[in-house]
Amino acid sequence: MAIHEYAEEYNNGEKRNVAVSDETLEKLSRCSSGSLTTQLFKRGFRQPAFVGLRAMCAQAKPFAGRAFTMRFIPAREDIDTYGTMTTKPNGDNLQWQGIEQVQAGDVLVIDSRNDPAAASAGNILVTRLLARGARAIVTDGALRDGSEITAMTLPAYAREITATTRISYHHVADLQVPIGCAGVAVYPGDVIVGDADGLTLVPAYLAEELADVCLEQDDIENYLAMRIASGEALWGVYPPSADAVAAYQDWVASGRPAIPSIITKKD
């Protein structure tokens, strides 16, 4: 489908409020970010990648989860005081309420206005997210308690590490509303896919379709990479011609044998 056709169906309500299954999330977690962004580009989505964010946890595994959104605005001195850190919920500290609403399979995505001057969260909130079954935390600002967060298993993506508390510069204004994060429009329920290369947003209504297509693309590209490594030229192999696709299908049917090198060794 062309992008205008997706837009028409979305605006007519046909693509809204699509629930993404755990099975689809599991498939997407195995898709490379390269295949995802390529397939999205083919469908008219030019910028689904979160720009400038880095993975904080080297040991974190690839993931896919449903976006739970949180929107920051600039803090105001008479509202964002340490007194808002109460032992019970209050209207001036939506962050705690948001953390307690995150469900298993969610990714907390924070619109921090691309401002790393103060932390979007620290190790205690991240620990609570992990306990609630969250898949990751993403902010286009900063995190604090970097040494603790980098040692955790929950994937965490941010621009920077800072020690400054959130309420110095940020006020949580909204939960579960459309936000912008690192240049990407994120709607609640969209799928966030993360790996060592970064983060990709998949609109919820495309998740199931892309999961199967991207797994297939990854598999054929692994095959093509082996052919290139064996000494073949790019032309006709990558991107694959009809003959290359047929050869891939024959290779799969033959049990995926090793591809012999055609590189001539010099004496």
RATAHU-V567270 format. One record per backbone hydrogen bond with DSSP energy under -1.0 kcal/mol. CO is the residue of the C=O (numbers start at 1). NH is the residue of the N-H. E is the energy in kcal/mol with one decimal. If there is no record, write none. Layout:
CO,NH,E / CO,NH,E
This chain:
2,6,-1.9 / 3,7,-2.6 / 4,8,-2.1 / 5,9,-2.2 / 6,10,-2.6 / 7,11,-2.9 / 8,12,-1.6 / 9,14,-2.0 / 10,13,-1.5 / 21,25,-2.0 / 22,26,-2.4 / 23,27,-1.9 / 24,28,-2.6 / 25,29,-2.0 / 27,30,-1.5 / 28,31,-1.7 / 32,36,-2.1 / 33,37,-2.6 / 34,38,-1.9 / 35,39,-2.6 / 36,40,-2.4 / 37,41,-2.2 / 38,42,-2.1 / 40,45,-2.8 / 41,44,-1.8 / 48,201,-2.6 / 54,158,-1.7 / 57,60,-1.3 / 63,194,-2.2 / 65,192,-2.9 / 66,107,-3.2 / 67,189,-2.3 / 68,109,-2.8 / 69,176,-2.7 / 70,111,-3.0 / 71,173,-2.7 / 71,174,-1.3 / 73,171,-2.9 / 76,79,-1.7 / 76,80,-3.2 / 79,81,-1.7 / 81,84,-1.8 / 82,85,-1.6 / 84,86,-2.1 / 90,93,-1.8 / 94,98,-2.8 / 95,99,-2.5 / 96,100,-1.9 / 98,101,-1.2 / 98,102,-1.1 / 103,106,-2.1 / 105,66,-2.4 / 106,135,-3.8 / 107,68,-3.0 / 108,138,-3.1 / 109,70,-2.0 / 110,112,-1.1 / 110,140,-1.3 / 111,72,-2.4 / 112,115,-1.7 / 121,144,-2.2 / 122,126,-2.3 / 123,127,-2.4 / 124,128,-2.0 / 125,129,-2.3 / 126,130,-2.3 / 127,131,-2.1 / 128,132,-1.7 / 129,134,-2.5 / 130,133,-1.2 / 133,105,-2.4 / 136,108,-2.1 / 137,157,-2.2 / 138,110,-3.0 / 141,159,-3.1 / 141,160,-1.0 / 142,120,-3.8 / 143,162,-2.5 / 145,149,-2.5 / 146,150,-2.7 / 149,152,-1.4 / 155,137,-1.9 / 156,56,-3.4 / 157,139,-1.9 / 158,54,-2.7 / 160,143,-1.9 / 164,119,-2.9 / 165,168,-1.6 / 166,169,-1.9 / 166,170,-3.1 / 169,75,-2.1 / 171,73,-2.5 / 174,71,-2.6 / 179,186,-3.0 / 181,184,-1.4 / 182,51,-1.9 / 184,181,-2.5 / 186,179,-2.5 / 187,190,-2.5 / 190,67,-3.2 / 191,202,-2.9 / 192,65,-1.9 / 193,200,-2.6 / 194,63,-2.0 / 195,198,-1.3 / 198,195,-2.3 / 199,50,-1.7 / 200,193,-2.8 / 202,191,-2.7 / 203,206,-2.0 / 204,207,-1.1 / 206,210,-2.8 / 207,211,-2.1 / 208,212,-1.2 / 209,213,-1.6 / 210,214,-3.0 / 211,215,-1.7 / 212,216,-1.8 / 213,217,-2.2 / 214,218,-2.8 / 215,219,-1.9 / 216,220,-2.5 / 217,221,-2.5 / 218,222,-1.9 / 219,223,-1.7 / 220,224,-2.6 / 221,225,-2.5 / 222,226,-1.6 / 223,227,-1.7 / 224,228,-2.4 / 225,229,-2.6 / 226,230,-1.4 / 227,232,-1.8 / 228,231,-1.4 / 230,262,-3.4 / 234,237,-2.3 / 234,238,-2.8 / 236,241,-1.8 / 241,245,-2.3 / 242,246,-2.2 / 243,247,-2.4 / 244,248,-2.2 / 245,249,-2.3 / 246,250,-2.2 / 247,251,-2.4 / 248,252,-2.5 / 249,253,-2.2 / 250,254,-1.6 / 251,256,-2.6 / 252,255,-1.7
